[in-house]
């Protein structure tokens, strides 16, 4: 049996910066590889404090941020899901390079 994890939160509109898309293409990887990890609570290479903050954010609606290392071993990609807005939804999730923040 294959274990399938359920999404922990809404992503809103998923967008990516040109720099992140170029880095992913050069690494031969896709945005969905990382978005799929992000949405099930695999926060990547963030520190323990940030992991705990993300776990809390899933429950309280605050901002969620993951970080992943691409296959080249040096390039990081961040994924940031905005906090829940007044309408009760998260507006967007953005893939970007740290330098683009």
Secondary structure by P-SEA (a helix, b strand, c coil): cbbbbcccccccbbbbcaaaaaaaaaacccaaaaaaaaaacccccccaaaaaaaaaaaacccbbbbbbbcccccbbbbbbbbcccccccccbbbbbccccc
